Amino acid sequence: MKKATLLMVIVAGMLLVPALSAQTASGALTVTANVQGTINLTFISDAGGVALTGSGTNAATLAFGNVSAFGALPAGVSRPSVTANNFTVRSPFDVAVVKSNSASANFTLTAQLQNADATNTWTVGGVVITNASASNITATGAYGAAGAAYNMDLTIPFAFAGGAISNTVNFTATAN
């Protein structure tokens, strides 16, 4: 009898152990996201042009250096034209536009001078640009990390007395 009572006490204790152990709870977390397509524009140094400061970013500098109508030019700078009134210096640079989560087949690229320049003529990819409005550089740009090459031309009149020339060209890529 003592054994039977002892056995019942042990069985009852075993039944109480789960009731005395840690309590648990559960729940479900629903996760949602709204993925939006994006594009990104970066400037890349072209092998045939001036090395861009900030290459691989969207805020680079193309420094032509010391240029003139006659004589030697810095590496990566060419002089495609010298006329009776002006000369043009040129350097290629690359614009890379990549997309993410977008069905866009291509993009439009525009460029616009930040500040007016009544003296010099600025050209990107053969298109004259001013500060008055954005100029269409390409209507069907191809996406890709390698980028597409464009020439930056700066035409300087002989009447310019010399000195520093500086301006910013603002580029905008818009997914088509």
Secondary structure, 3 states (H helix, E strand, C coil): CHHHHHHHHHHHHHHHHHHHCCCCCCCCCCCCCCCCCEEEEEEEECCCCCCCECCCECCCECCCCCCCCCCCCCCCCEEEEECCCEEEEEEEEEEEEEEECCCCCCEEEEEEECCCCCCCEEEECCEEECCCCCEEEEEEECCEEEEEEEEEEEEEECCCCCCCCCCCEEEEEEEC
